């Protein structure tokens, strides 16, 4: 067994495609919904409250690209 803390030493698969998430079919989280509402308003897009976690993640990525949010400076 390894003594390494996975939070300090993430593995190569730490970022999975949302379609591969085990919980991806569950409803989006409250945090996702809140951020997605903000992004949707900024992009003048409709907010869909029925998205799954995976769908919300993909929508957030798309709206961040459109609005420039979360892209770093």
Secondary structure, DSSP 8 states (H G I E B T S, - for coil): -----TTTS--TTSS--GGG-TTTTSB--HHHHHHHHHHHHHTT----TT-BHHHHHHHHHHHHHHH-TTS--
